[in-house]
Amino acid sequence: MPRLYYVPHTRASRPRIVLEELGIPYELVRLDPAKAETRTSEHLARHPLGHVPALEDGEVSIFESGAICFWLAERYGEGRLLPPPGTPGRALAYQWLCFALSELEPPLSPLAAELKKPEAERDPARIEGGRARFHAAAKAVDAALAGRDFLLGDELSVVDVVVAAILSYGKFLAGLQGMPTAEAYVLRLRGRPAWKRATAD
């Protein structure tokens, strides 16, 4: 049974959504950063930086949300959530996962850090630049979704879980102005029962 090390409202929600979509039994190990539970020697052995998610699944022990989502779909999907290896669909899955983690997500952490500062201490240029970079990447997703429900076609994939989670956070920080397709996509994914179960806390 997969064991997911988890903190609510973090990237660990992504593999939890995948687990819920797959409908397989799993163990959820909640960690509390406020109690330094992500800094123990045991957890640092799972993730060298003390982050979540981390997954233990038999002989497999991995971290990073994208890698975990792909592993779960390959291991348990039985044809769901990920196109077969060697197909054009799998190539697009790799493309959009890499795009999500290298282009769509990176502007958001520094933007969030800037917005957490007292208003008088914020750097408007950094905020504007972060939002502009996020919007440029989000517009690429918005265009790719034209005429389809999901990034790889007619069926949900792990890529949609990762991309929609990032877009959802980006919508909160920067908005999705002028991107109605991407905005509808986020609402559609967030409305799925698996997503609601995985993010209820």
N, C-alpha and C positions, 0 to 999 in steps of 0.2 A: 504494500500500500504506500503511495507517495506521501511523504511528510513535508509540508510546506511551512517554513519559518516566516512569520508574518507580523507586520505592524499595520494597523488600519490606516487608510488614506495615504498609502505610499505605493511605489511601483509593485509591491507584493500583491496588490489587488489584481494585477493583470493575469498572472498564472492562476490565481484563485478563480477568476472568471472562466478561464479555460477549463479548469477542473469541473466547475459547475456545468459548463456547456457539454462536457463529455459525459457527465452523470456517473462518474466513477467514485468509489469510496476513497477518501483521503483523510489524513490527519493534519489538523491545523494547529501549529504551535505558535501561540501569541507571545510576542516579546514586548517588553515595556522599556523603551529607551530611557525614560525618566528614572528607572531603577537600574540603569546600566546593564540591562539584560542583553543588549546587543554588543557589549564590550567584554563579555566573559571570555575566558580562554577557549571554552567549548564553541562559542559562536564565531570567534575569530578564526578558528580552524575551519569553519564552514565558509566564511567570507573574510578575506584578509583585511578588509576595511571596516568590518563590523556593520555592514549594511544588510538590508533585506531587499528582495527575497533570497532565500537559499532553499534548495530542494535536496532531500535524500530519498532515493528511490532504488531500493536494493543495493547493488554495487555502485550505482551512480550517485555522485554528490556534486551538484553544480550550483552556480549562482549566476546572476544577471537575468532580468525578467524576460528579455527576448529569447535567450537561449533556453530557459525553462519552458516557455510557451511552445517553442518548436519541439523540444524533447517530448513534452506531454502529448502533443498531437501525433508525433511519429510513433510513440510507444503505445498509446491507447486509442488513437483516433479511429482506427479501422476504416480509413478512407474519408473520415470527417476532418474538417478544419485545416487541412493541408493537402495540396495537390500531390500526386505521386512523384517520386524522384525522377529526374531526367525529362520532365515534361515542361512545356512553356509556362504552365501555371506555377510550377515550383520556381522557375527562374524569376517570375514576377513576385512571388512571395519573398524571395531573397532580396530583390530590389527594394520593395516597399518596407521591409523590416529595416534594412540598412538606411534607407532614406529617413524613416521615422526617428531612428536613434542618432543619426549623424546630422540631420538638417532640421527636422521638425522640433525635436525636444531640446537641443542645446541652448537656444535663446531663453528658455523659460526659467531655469534656475537663477541665473543672474538677474533676470527681470523680477522674479519673486523677491530676491534679496533686496533689490533696490526699493521695491514697493513696501517692504516691511519697515523701512527706515521712517523716522518722523518726516512729515512732509517737507519741513524746512531743510532737511539734510539730503533730500533726493536729488539725483542728477537727471534733469529732464532729457538731456541728450542721450543718456544711457537707456532711459525708459523708452524714448522714441525709437532708438536704434534696435532695441530688443524686440519691440512690437513689430517693427518693419521687417526684421529678419524672420520672425515667426509667421507673419502674414504672407510673406513671399512663399514660404514652404507650404503653408496651409492652402494657398491658392492652387498650388500644383495638385494637391489632393482633391480639392474641390473640382478641378477640371477633369481629373481622372475618374471621378465618380459620376460624371454626366451620363445619364441613360442607364445607370446600373445601381443596384442596391448595395453591392459590396465591391471592394477594390479588385478582387480577382474574378468577378462575374456575378453569378446568381446565388452563390452560397457563401455563408459566413466562413472566415478563416481566422487563424491566430493573428494574421496581419491586421485584420479589422479590430481585434481586441486591443492590440498595442496602439494602432493609429488613433482609434476613437478615444482611448484613454488619454493620450497626449493632447488631442484636439480639445477634449473636455476641459482639461486643465488650462490649456491655452485660451479657451473661450472665457474662462474665469479671469485670467490675467490680462488678456489683450483684446478679447472680443473676436468675432468672426464676421465682421461687417463686410457686406458685399459677397458673402460666400453662402448663399442659401442652401446649396446642395450639401456642403460640408456640415452646416448647422443641422439640417434635417437628419443627416447620417448619424451625428452624435446623439441626437434625441432618440433615434430608432434603436441604436445600440444600447443606450442607457435604459431603454424601456424593456429590454429582453429580460425574462424571468431570471436567467442565470446571472446577469449583471446585477439585478436587484438583490438577489440572495448574497452575492459575493461582496456587495458594498453596503449591506444593511447596517453594519456597525461603523 
